Amino acid sequence: NAGVTQTPKFQVLKTGQSMTLQCAQDMNHEYMSWYRQDPGMGLRLIHYSVGAGITDQGEVPNGYNVSRSTTEDFPLRLLSAAPSQTSVYFCASSYSLPGAGYGYTFGSGTRLTVV
Amino acid sequence: TQLLEQSPQFLSIQEGENLTVYCNSSSVFSSLQWYRQEPGEGPVLLVTVVTGGEVKKLKRLTFQFGDARKDSSLHITAAQTGDTGLYLCAGAGSGNTGKLIFGQGTTLQVKP
């Protein structure tokens, strides 16, 4: 079982460049999210989706775009990279069961450095 | 804005000791989750608690959801070196959005 697959694992960008972080899940989960993790700040929600064609902003959406054309894929686009976007990015997917909450599965992360 | 305060941020103990990590908020959550994360990896779900006052056990780990669903705790009995890692709590708000708000995390080091 692949679970949640993120690519690339590492990336170095120059300021102003754009790129897309890929995320795919094979569990038919309806919910998908993107987080960034910075030292001492836990995980902060960038964008999330409750199903194909539906996305919304999280806590720190500026500088990022998402789309969800299929249940499986949820790419994150950096429009014009800035050093402040140096971080570790995690994609996650979840089911939702009435009375049982959510069960998020995380990818292994993309370590992004913007110079 | 919903916030989750986790304490302590760092904990260094000897193998065999007990410990408790706290997760507190002024907001009510529909469910709360605990994750464990190892260096270079994504968080791994340990447990989800949904009902106020709920207690769940996972071997030596005991998770409790506060009666008012605003706080939670993770208690580890007789810690082992394999328990070393970053522990994160995360709360889900009302509504079926799938959004999780994470605490800052507790870094646990268990020394042999």
HADDOCK unambig.tbl for C-alpha pairs under 7 A between the chains (distance, minus, plus):
assign (segid A and resid 31 and name CA) (segid B and resid 98 and name CA) 5.97 0.50 0.50
assign (segid A and resid 40 and name CA) (segid B and resid 104 and name CA) 6.03 0.50 0.50
assign (segid A and resid 41 and name CA) (segid B and resid 104 and name CA) 4.97 0.50 0.50
assign (segid A and resid 42 and name CA) (segid B and resid 102 and name CA) 6.23 0.50 0.50
assign (segid A and resid 42 and name CA) (segid B and resid 103 and name CA) 5.86 0.50 0.50
assign (segid A and resid 42 and name CA) (segid B and resid 104 and name CA) 3.93 0.50 0.50
assign (segid A and resid 42 and name CA) (segid B and resid 105 and name CA) 5.68 0.50 0.50
assign (segid A and resid 43 and name CA) (segid B and resid 102 and name CA) 5.83 0.50 0.50
assign (segid A and resid 50 and name CA) (segid B and resid 97 and name CA) 6.17 0.50 0.50
assign (segid A and resid 50 and name CA) (segid B and resid 98 and name CA) 6.66 0.50 0.50
assign (segid A and resid 90 and name CA) (segid B and resid 42 and name CA) 6.95 0.50 0.50
assign (segid A and resid 99 and name CA) (segid B and resid 50 and name CA) 6.86 0.50 0.50
assign (segid A and resid 100 and name CA) (segid B and resid 50 and name CA) 6.29 0.50 0.50
assign (segid A and resid 101 and name CA) (segid B and resid 31 and name CA) 5.78 0.50 0.50
assign (segid A and resid 101 and name CA) (segid B and resid 48 and name CA) 6.88 0.50 0.50
assign (segid A and resid 101 and name CA) (segid B and resid 50 and name CA) 6.44 0.50 0.50
assign (segid A and resid 104 and name CA) (segid B and resid 45 and name CA) 6.74 0.50 0.50
assign (segid A and resid 105 and name CA) (segid B and resid 44 and name CA) 6.88 0.50 0.50
assign (segid A and resid 106 and name CA) (segid B and resid 42 and name CA) 5.50 0.50 0.50
assign (segid A and resid 106 and name CA) (segid B and resid 43 and name CA) 6.15 0.50 0.50
assign (segid A and resid 106 and name CA) (segid B and resid 44 and name CA) 6.93 0.50 0.50
assign (segid A and resid 107 and name CA) (segid B and resid 42 and name CA) 5.72 0.50 0.50
assign (segid A and resid 108 and name CA) (segid B and resid 41 and name CA) 4.88 0.50 0.50
assign (segid A and resid 108 and name CA) (segid B and resid 42 and name CA) 4.59 0.50 0.50
assign (segid A and resid 109 and name CA) (segid B and resid 41 and name CA) 6.77 0.50 0.50
assign (segid A and resid 109 and name CA) (segid B and resid 42 and name CA) 6.15 0.50 0.50
